[in-house]
Amino acid sequence: MKIILKNGRILDPSQELDVIGNVIIEDEVVVEVGSDVEVEEDADEIIDCTGLWITPGLVDMHVHLREPGEEQKETIATATQAAAAGGFTTVCCMPNTNPPLDNAALIDFILDRAASPLAGGVFVAPVGSLTEGNRGDRISNLEAMRKAGIVAASDEGCATQNSKVMNRAMEYCNQLDLPILAHCEDYTLSDGGVMNEGAVSAMLGLKGMPRSAEEVMVMRNCLLSLHTGCQVHIMRVSTWGAVEMIRQAKYLGARVTCETCPQYLCLTEEMMADFAPEFKTTPPLRTQVDIDLLMQALADGTIDVIASDHSPHADYEVQVPFDEAPFGMAGLESCLSVTLTHVTHSGVLSPLETIRKLSTAPAKILRLDAGTLRPGDSPVAQVTLIDPELKWKFDVQKTFSKGKNTPFNGMELKGKAVLTISGSEIYRDASFDNARVTSIN
């Protein structure tokens, strides 16, 4: 089977490539890429990509699949279908399932389910629990899980509070050459808080979470990374103070990277005035000043990655008083479009830099065979076609995810993934113009 993607804008940060050209996929692998690649008429399918971006398949390094244990919220099959619709060809699943992913047998289970014909055709890269049961005391058998296929370790959802345990975990992971994805929250400071602490929380009568709850842990983990040499990735940065600490840690030579999420780039604490639980997340939505400085950090490279933090919940869990609702929002099918709308089209990031933070950078951090169109660098073709000018309204009822808890429902967006390839085609959007396709055979 030979597929030619012709006349598209090829954006591949792994090769610093931003040209109009063609991509040839043969037997499910990329074989040629560039402006001088000739379009041969013997292809099985030729897709006219005029006006579209041809990018490496997107990589989301922060996704909650919920399976095993919370299948009422999401399953591996529904999450990977949602990922394909969002333009992602690889997702990293977090370990705070029920039971937590703290042994090799559970890692095998995740990989088997992801490879099922019923799943979405997206690669799943498991992240193992840093500590047994995510309890924060005894370090898991990370070596066994690494052999089973984990790409990182994390205490996501249950931030490791004990600094001695975290220090030992970093020493252990450094020996294994295994990155740590760090959930940064001091529970003694955030205890009982449901939104950002400040004038708005006081006006609404809701208990606030101080920004120091995030920043104290960011500083600790940066310092421990500096002392142990361990590679640490700070998850979902939301405050300007945390960004500044990471900037300084990088300057000092720490092996630290970080991510933020679309909600921290366009939503503020004021939007919680209606007590809508879809806006409840941790860390909480912050202020416009934080958004402005996060944008600067994206532009200057301090923030390496944009991830969705896809956190689906069942309807019955969300339709409760605000204080009782769980934290988190579904995000796989809105991540790219919200980023394009509020970051790329506003001029903060170029198209090439946008794809770097959504694909090449997370793949590089986790050493995945992804995030590139370079022939021979990936065992199968992972490609996303994006229509950057498509204007559409996000309708959560049309999403594949079981989780309908999103503050972006009804938002006018610009830009969308219209076709996703992972070996073979795994998703074609309803907005994709089928007249673009010429089938030879």
TORDOMI-608186 format. One record per residue (C-alpha): residue in one letter; x, y, z. Coordinates in steps of 0.05 Angstrom, whole numbers, padded with zeros to 5 digits, always signed. Layout:
BEGIN
AXYZ ...
***
This chain:
BEGIN
M+00000+00000+00000 K+00029+00066-00021 I+00000+00133+00001 I+00024+00201-00022 L+00009+00265+00017 K+00023+00320-00033 N+00028+00396-00033 G+00022+00403+00042 R+00061+00447+00091 I+00108+00398+00123 L+00124+00417+00195 D+00175+00371+00226 P+00214+00401+00284 S+00259+00339+00289 Q+00289+00361+00222 E+00275+00436+00229 L+00232+00426+00167 D+00180+00478+00147 V+00169+00471+00072 I+00114+00458+00021 G+00124+00387-00004 N+00104+00315-00006 V+00107+00255+00041 I+00107+00183+00016 I+00082+00127+00061 E+00095+00056+00035 D+00078-00008+00073 E+00058+00035+00133 V+00125+00071+00141 V+00148+00139+00118 V+00198+00130+00062 E+00207+00200+00033 V+00195+00271+00058 G+00211+00339+00028 S+00199+00393-00022 D+00236+00356-00077 V+00200+00289-00070 E+00166+00271-00135 V+00094+00248-00137 E+00091+00183-00175 E+00027+00160-00206 D+00033+00088-00182 A+00009+00103-00112 D-00054+00069-00085 E-00078+00135-00057 I-00059+00207-00067 I-00084+00259-00018 D-00082+00332-00038 C-00058+00369+00025 T-00061+00439-00004 G-00074+00487+00054 L-00062+00432+00106 W-00004+00419+00153 I+00031+00351+00150 T+00061+00339+00219 P+00090+00282+00260 G+00034+00248+00298 L+00021+00287+00362 V+00046+00259+00429 D+00007+00271+00494 M+00051+00255+00554 H-00004+00266+00606 V-00068+00225+00598 H-00112+00189+00648 L-00141+00126+00615 R-00179+00106+00679 E-00175+00032+00662 P-00167-00011+00703 G-00216+00005+00758 E-00256+00065+00735 E-00285+00043+00668 Q-00348+00084+00682 K-00304+00145+00668 E-00263+00120+00609 T-00233+00058+00579 I-00169+00048+00541 A-00211+00038+00478 T-00252+00102+00485 A-00191+00144+00506 T-00149+00121+00448 Q-00206+00134+00399 A-00211+00204+00429 A-00136+00212+00422 A-00138+00194+00348 A-00194+00245+00337 G-00151+00297+00372 G-00092+00283+00325 F-00051+00242+00375 T-00016+00178+00354 T+00018+00166+00422 V-00008+00178+00492 C+00026+00166+00559 C-00022+00137+00611 M-00016+00158+00683 P-00009+00105+00738 N-00064+00129+00787 T-00115+00076+00765 N-00149+00027+00812 P-00105-00011+00828 P-00047+00035+00813 L+00002+00014+00759 D+00057-00009+00806 N+00076-00077+00778 A+00096-00109+00713 A+00032-00150+00706 L-00010-00087+00703 I+00037-00056+00652 D+00027-00118+00609 F-00048-00110+00617 I-00046-00038+00592 L-00004-00055+00531 D-00048-00114+00513 R-00112-00073+00517 A-00081-00017+00476 A-00062-00066+00421 S-00133-00093+00417 P-00169-00085+00350 L-00224-00050+00390 A-00176+00005+00413 G-00163+00068+00373 G-00098+00048+00339 V-00058+00097+00381 F+00006+00076+00416 V+00001+00076+00492 A+00065+00088+00532 P+00053+00068+00604 V+00079+00107+00664 G+00092+00066+00727 S+00076+00085+00798 L+00137+00115+00832 T+00116+00085+00899 E+00077+00022+00916 G+00002+00036+00912 N+00018+00109+00900 R+00023+00115+00976 G+00087+00155+00976 D+00129+00112+01022 R+00160+00049+00991 I+00190+00056+00921 S+00160+00009+00869 N+00199-00045+00832 L+00215+00003+00775 E+00267-00042+00744 A+00215-00097+00731 M+00165-00047+00704 R+00219-00016+00660 K+00231-00085+00629 A+00155-00091+00619 G+00153-00026+00581 I+00144+00036+00624 V+00174+00100+00596 A+00174+00140+00662 A+00154+00137+00735 S+00106+00184+00770 D+00067+00197+00833 E+00013+00232+00792 G-00051+00242+00831 C-00016+00228+00897 A+00043+00276+00900 T+00101+00247+00940 Q+00104+00289+01003 N+00164+00257+01036 S+00227+00291+01010 K+00272+00233+01033 V+00230+00184+00993 M+00232+00229+00932 N+00307+00237+00938 R+00317+00162+00940 A+00269+00153+00882 M+00309+00202+00841 E+00374+00166+00857 Y+00341+00100+00836 C+00311+00128+00772 N+00377+00160+00754 Q+00411+00092+00758 L+00355+00064+00713 D+00359+00124+00667 L+00284+00131+00677 P+00251+00201+00677 I+00205+00221+00735 L+00141+00259+00719 A+00130+00302+00780 H+00061+00322+00807 C+00079+00383+00847 E+00031+00398+00904 D+00043+00407+00979 Y-00020+00378+01010 T-00010+00414+01076 L-00016+00479+01038 S-00071+00461+00988 D-00112+00421+01039 G-00186+00432+01027 G-00177+00484+00972 V-00220+00481+00910 M-00195+00540+00870 N-00140+00592+00866 E-00131+00629+00932 G-00143+00704+00924 A-00195+00758+00918 V-00241+00715+00874 S-00242+00656+00922 A-00257+00704+00979 M-00314+00736+00939 L-00343+00668+00922 G-00335+00641+00992 L-00294+00582+00968 K-00231+00556+01002 G-00170+00573+00961 M-00107+00535+00942 P-00046+00581+00949 R+00003+00583+00891 S+00057+00566+00941 A+00027+00495+00945 E+00052+00485+00874 E+00115+00527+00877 V+00144+00496+00941 M+00143+00427+00908 V+00169+00453+00842 M+00228+00483+00878 R+00241+00420+00919 N+00239+00374+00859 C+00284+00421+00818 L+00335+00421+00875 L+00332+00345+00883 S+00341+00337+00808 L+00401+00383+00811 H+00432+00344+00869 T+00417+00273+00843 G+00424+00285+00768 C+00357+00252+00756 Q+00316+00273+00695 V+00252+00306+00722 H+00192+00331+00683 I+00148+00380+00721 M+00075+00368+00704 R+00021+00421+00689 V+00056+00485+00710 S+00005+00539+00725 T+00040+00597+00761 W+00091+00649+00740 G+00131+00633+00802 A+00137+00560+00784 V+00160+00579+00714 E+00214+00625+00743 M+00240+00569+00788 I+00244+00521+00729 R+00279+00574+00688 Q+00332+00582+00743 A+00339+00506+00752 K+00353+00499+00678 Y+00404+00555+00681 L+00439+00518+00738 G+00443+00455+00697 A+00387+00413+00726 R+00358+00360+00680 V+00289+00391+00686 T+00234+00399+00634 C+00162+00420+00643 E+00093+00423+00612 T+00032+00466+00616 C-00039+00451+00591 P-00088+00490+00546 Q-00133+00509+00605 Y-00077+00547+00638 L-00066+00587+00574 C-00136+00615+00564 L-00180+00606+00626 T-00177+00647+00690 E-00204+00640+00761 E-00258+00691+00746 M-00292+00639+00701 M-00310+00599+00762 A-00361+00650+00785 D-00418+00606+00760 F-00392+00548+00803 A-00389+00503+00742 P-00351+00440+00762 E-00321+00434+00692 F-00273+00490+00711 K-00249+00455+00774 T-00178+00429+00766 T-00114+00421+00804 P-00072+00461+00803 P-00129+00511+00797 L-00141+00562+00742 R-00099+00623+00759 T-00098+00696+00737 Q-00087+00734+00672 V-00017+00753+00696 D-00001+00679+00702 I-00027+00667+00631 D+00015+00724+00603 L+00078+00698+00636 L+00064+00626+00616 M+00058+00650+00544 Q+00126+00684+00551 A+00155+00619+00578 L+00127+00581+00519 A+00159+00630+00471 D+00227+00630+00504 G+00230+00554+00511 T+00225+00549+00587 I+00161+00509+00578 D+00178+00449+00535 V+00112+00414+00525 I+00037+00425+00519 A-00002+00365+00546 S-00076+00354+00555 D-00080+00326+00627 H-00140+00289+00600 S-00180+00273+00664 P-00249+00246+00646 H-00304+00236+00698 A-00373+00205+00696 D-00432+00252+00691 Y-00459+00232+00759 E-00393+00251+00791 V-00394+00320+00761 Q-00468+00337+00771 V-00458+00353+00845 P-00445+00416+00886 F-00380+00449+00866 D-00344+00432+00931 E-00359+00358+00921 A-00340+00352+00847 P-00275+00318+00828 F-00216+00356+00800 G-00198+00352+00726 M-00226+00360+00656 A-00228+00318+00592 G-00180+00346+00541 L-00156+00299+00486 E-00203+00324+00433 S-00195+00398+00448 C-00120+00403+00465 L-00094+00417+00394 S-00150+00464+00374 V-00149+00506+00438 T-00074+00512+00431 L-00078+00533+00358 T-00133+00583+00374 H-00102+00617+00435 V-00027+00606+00425 T-00010+00597+00351 H-00061+00642+00318 S-00046+00696+00370 G+00027+00695+00348 V+00058+00668+00412 L+00086+00606+00377 S+00101+00594+00304 P+00068+00532+00272 L+00135+00495+00276 E+00145+00512+00350 T+00073+00491+00364 I+00084+00422+00335 R+00150+00417+00372 K+00114+00425+00439 L+00057+00378+00419 S+00099+00323+00387 T+00174+00325+00380 A+00192+00351+00450 P+00150+00301+00490 A+00176+00244+00446 K+00248+00267+00459 I+00238+00273+00534 L+00210+00202+00539 R+00255+00174+00483 L+00196+00149+00443 D+00199+00126+00370 A+00153+00183+00352 G+00152+00258+00341 T+00186+00256+00273 L+00173+00246+00199 R+00245+00227+00185 P+00247+00161+00146 G+00273+00104+00188 D+00264+00138+00256 S+00196+00108+00271 P+00174+00035+00262 V+00109+00058+00231 A+00085+00123+00200 Q+00056+00170+00253 V+00027+00229+00216 T-00027+00282+00230 L-00060+00326+00178 I-00083+00392+00208 D-00129+00444+00176 P-00103+00507+00212 E-00158+00553+00185 L-00218+00510+00199 K-00268+00547+00244 W-00313+00502+00285 K-00350+00499+00351 F-00330+00446+00402 D-00390+00400+00417 V-00375+00353+00473 Q-00434+00308+00454 K-00397+00290+00390 T-00333+00268+00425 F-00308+00196+00432 S-00287+00203+00505 K-00336+00181+00558 G-00316+00243+00597 K-00360+00302+00579 N-00330+00346+00634 T-00298+00402+00594 P-00301+00477+00600 F-00289+00483+00526 N-00357+00458+00505 G-00388+00509+00458 M-00323+00547+00448 E-00309+00574+00378 L-00242+00546+00355 K-00196+00554+00295 G-00155+00495+00271 K-00168+00420+00276 A-00137+00352+00263 V-00173+00325+00202 L-00136+00259+00189 T-00092+00216+00234 I-00047+00160+00210 S-00014+00109+00256 G+00013+00058+00207 S-00052+00061+00169 E-00107+00113+00174 I-00141+00111+00242 Y-00184+00174+00240 R-00216+00217+00187 D-00256+00278+00211 A-00325+00294+00183 S-00297+00361+00160 F-00244+00328+00116 D-00260+00339+00043 N-00259+00270+00011 A-00252+00303-00058 R-00179+00312-00038 V-00167+00237-00045 T-00150+00202-00110 S-00152+00126-00107 I-00112+00094-00162 N-00129+00021-00148 
***
